[in-house]
Amino acid sequence: MRLDKFSYFMAKNLVELPRLIVLCFFFTMAFYPIVTPNVEWAYVWAYCCAAAFACSGLAYCASIALSPLKVDR
């Protein structure tokens, strides 16, 4: 099956966004009281979301660029 690479990439990002937002929310809720940084809670959450989005986007780009491995069993 031939899929459009750009459409696949955009769809995977749209599906991944809610999960990343929730995961970053819970991480920030646990991390912020322990560290007590000098910035507001929303900034820490936004930085966490940006980092998670960048990492997941890079992983999706790699999954598009690399061919799947064929395992013979």
Buried (B, 14 or more C-beta within 10 A) or exposed (E): EEEEEEEEBEEBBEEBBEEBBEEBEEBBEEBBEEEEEEEEEEEBBBBBBEEBBEEBBEEBEEEEEEEEEEEEE
